[in-house]
Every structure is written in C-alpha cells, then in structure tokens.
Amino acid sequence: MTSASGATAISDHSAFWETPISIDLDTGERLVLRSPQDALYALVSDWPVNGGVHQQRAIDFCRAWLAGRMPAETVRQAFILAALEAGVSLHDDEDGAEAAVVNPPV
C-alpha cells in the first residue's frame, strides 16, 4: 500500500498473520485470531486479566498497527507475551493443525 507521498505503509488493514493464533477463553470458547485487529478485540473485550504490562503493550502495538506504524508480526509477538502473562491457553494454528505454543520465559 502506497500513500500519496509515495511512502509505503507498514500495515494493510486487511492483513493477516502468517500463522493464526487460537486462544481458549475461561468460558471454554476458542477464538481464532488472524490479525492484529482480531487481537485488539480479544485484548479489550475477552481478556481474563486486565492491567498487565504486556496486555497494555499489546494493545498499544495493535493501535500502532492500525495507524500504520507497526508490523503485524511484531504485534503478534506482543500478543503472545500478553497471553503468557495472563495465563491464556494459546495455540499456533499452522496448516490447520494445532500445536501448543512453547512458553518462553516472560
């Protein structure tokens, strides 16, 4: 996507992550997140623990992506850290097969 000034924008608002992320909510529902926009919705609407440092950073990164200032994959990594911080069950959905995300130290 190119702006009127000729600069290339970082994000396309229809962009999807290369590998979607599934999260399990406390309600037993599984959400499949395919983009920073999906992640932002989950972080502000469905998040089980509010006020975490990584949650706020992920929200900020999602908003920066919406403004064209943050790559989608960077937002994905911030979201994963927020999920680990909140104890949200998290899965990579690569090729339709679900594998648990390895929990790196936070």
Secondary structure, DSSP 8 states (H G I E B T S, - for coil): -B-TTS-B-S--TT---SS-EEEE-TTS-EEEE-SHHHHHHIIIII-SS-S-HHHHHHHHHHHHHHTT-S-HHHHHHHHHHHHHHHT-EEEEEETTEEEE------
